[in-house]
Amino acid sequence: YESFFVNPEDVRGDFLVIRGDEFRHLSKVLRKRVGDVLVAIDGRGNSYEFGVIQVGKDTVSGEIQKVLRRKNEPLTKLILGQALIKNPRFDWLLEKGTEIGVSAFLPVFTEFSMMDPDKNRLVRWRRLLMAAIKQSGRSILPEITEPVPFEEMLQKLKDVPVKILPEMEGRRSIRSVINQFIQTNRLPPREVALLIGPEGGFSPAEIQAAASAGFALVNLGPRRLRAETAAFVAGCQILTELDEL
């Protein structure tokens, strides 16, 4: 079945209601009717197989037939701190990051980052994340916030046990950072933070501040990668080392 997103507040007992963009796609584009059996996800790990019982003017109501919990979410929460970059690259990164298993996105203002003038960017970003979890079969909607200043980002991530910053001058590998934590603690980290700079990179002061805050400087190879490519490659490496991809 194709999945549709349902707000958790719209799931009550054995019934659910689908609204907004999902309603329009379900009723106007796909033309689903009473009696059709569909699947809805609430972004919190639950999937609902339901039968359509009413198609209204702006809502579709359904009776839940089965509650499922998909077991395809990473056990380790990967948090991507991403400096703002030009669109459509940032949107591409949100989509691909969600597909591979990123659990949270933390957009960051940096010295060289690009400004996104779209006042509705958070709404747009969340729509992208919803579409991506539906496409990839994930059941938990990644978190995303409005962009924060660099110093605030460091403060938000201060308690994350493993923090990684790819840099051309980095001397370590992602594998060595992950393996060192596992060997020391005898279990995988509960969270990993990955910090990626803008097109112009981080300033020397920002790199120093991140290193002082506990970020390990790693190298992704001999070729310089675009910001969104670096985020995707590093995210894949982290999840692969954790056996989550």
Residue pairs with C-beta under 8 A, 6 or more apart in sequence:
1 37
1 38
1 39
1 49
2 30
2 38
2 39
2 134
3 39
3 40
3 41
3 47
3 134
3 137
4 18
4 22
4 25
4 26
4 38
4 39
4 40
4 41
4 134
5 18
5 22
5 40
5 41
5 42
5 43
5 130
5 133
5 134
5 141
6 16
6 17
6 18
6 22
6 40
6 41
6 42
6 48
7 19
7 42
8 42
8 43
8 44
10 16
10 17
10 18
10 19
11 42
11 46
11 48
11 64
14 63
14 64
15 53
15 61
15 62
15 63
15 64
16 40
16 48
16 50
16 61
16 62
16 64
17 59
17 60
17 61
17 62
18 26
18 40
18 59
18 60
18 61
18 62
19 58
19 59
21 127
23 58
23 59
23 60
26 32
26 38
26 60
27 55
27 60
32 38
32 52
32 55
32 60
33 52
33 55
34 52
34 53
34 54
34 55
35 51
35 52
36 51
36 52
37 49
37 50
37 51
37 52
37 65
38 49
38 50
38 51
38 52
38 62
39 47
39 48
39 49
39 50
39 68
40 47
40 48
40 50
40 62
41 47
41 48
41 133
41 134
41 139
42 48
43 130
43 133
43 139
43 140
43 141
44 139
44 140
44 141
45 69
45 70
45 73
45 139
45 140
46 67
46 68
46 69
46 139
47 67
47 68
47 69
47 70
47 139
48 62
48 64
48 66
48 67
48 68
49 64
49 65
49 66
49 67
49 68
50 62
50 63
50 64
50 65
51 62
51 63
51 65
52 60
52 61
52 62
53 61
53 62
53 63
54 60
54 61
55 61
69 139
70 137
70 138
70 139
72 137
72 138
72 139
73 101
73 103
73 138
73 139
73 140
74 101
74 103
74 239
74 242
74 244
75 188
75 242
75 244
76 188
76 189
76 190
76 191
76 192
76 239
76 242
76 244
77 103
77 104
77 190
77 191
77 192
78 101
78 102
78 103
78 104
78 191
78 192
78 194
78 235
78 238
78 239
79 102
79 103
79 104
79 105
79 106
79 157
79 160
79 191
79 192
79 193
79 194
80 97
80 102
80 104
80 105
80 106
80 194
80 196
80 231
80 235
81 106
81 108
81 153
81 157
81 193
81 194
81 195
81 196
82 90
82 93
82 105
82 106
82 107
82 108
82 196
82 227
82 231
83 107
83 108
83 109
83 110
83 112
83 113
83 196
83 197
83 198
83 202
83 227
84 90
84 107
84 108
84 109
84 110
84 113
84 114
84 115
84 116
84 147
84 198
85 93
85 113
85 114
85 198
85 199
85 227
85 228
86 114
86 199
87 116
89 226
89 227
89 228
90 107
90 116
90 228
91 124
91 125
91 128
92 228
93 227
93 228
93 231
93 232
94 105
94 125
94 128
94 129
94 132
94 144
95 128
95 131
95 132
96 228
96 232
97 105
97 142
97 231
97 232
97 235
98 128
98 129
98 132
98 133
98 136
98 138
98 142
99 132
99 135
99 136
100 232
100 235
100 236
100 239
100 245
101 138
101 235
101 239
101 244
101 245
102 142
102 235
103 140
103 142
103 143
104 142
104 143
104 144
105 125
105 129
105 142
105 143
105 144
105 145
106 144
106 145
106 148
106 153
106 156
106 157
107 144
107 145
107 146
107 147
107 148
108 147
108 148
108 149
108 150
108 153
108 195
109 147
109 148
109 149
109 150
110 150
110 197
110 198
110 202
110 203
110 206
111 150
111 202
111 203
111 205
111 206
112 197
112 198
112 199
112 200
112 201
112 202
112 203
113 197
113 198
114 198
114 199
116 147
118 124
121 146
122 144
122 145
122 146
125 144
126 141
126 144
129 141
129 142
129 144
130 141
132 138
133 139
133 140
133 141
133 142
148 156
150 206
150 209
151 209
153 195
154 209
154 210
154 213
157 163
157 193
157 195
157 213
158 213
158 214
160 191
160 192
160 193
161 181
161 185
161 189
161 190
161 191
161 192
162 177
162 178
162 181
162 189
162 191
162 192
162 193
162 216
163 192
163 193
163 195
163 210
163 213
163 214
163 215
163 216
164 174
164 177
164 192
164 193
164 194
164 195
164 215
164 216
164 218
164 234
164 238
165 194
165 195
165 202
165 207
165 210
165 211
165 215
165 216
165 217
165 218
166 194
166 196
166 217
166 218
166 219
166 220
166 230
166 234
167 201
167 202
167 207
167 217
167 218
167 219
168 219
168 224
169 217
169 219
170 216
170 217
170 218
170 219
170 220
171 217
171 219
172 216
172 217
172 218
172 219
173 218
173 219
174 218
174 220
174 234
174 237
174 238
174 241
175 237
175 241
177 216
177 218
178 188
178 189
178 192
178 238
178 241
178 242
179 241
181 188
181 189
182 188
182 189
188 242
192 238
192 242
193 215
194 231
194 234
194 235
194 238
195 210
195 215
196 227
196 230
196 231
196 234
197 206
197 227
198 227
199 226
199 227
202 210
207 217
211 217
218 234
220 230
220 233
220 234
220 237
225 233
236 245
239 245
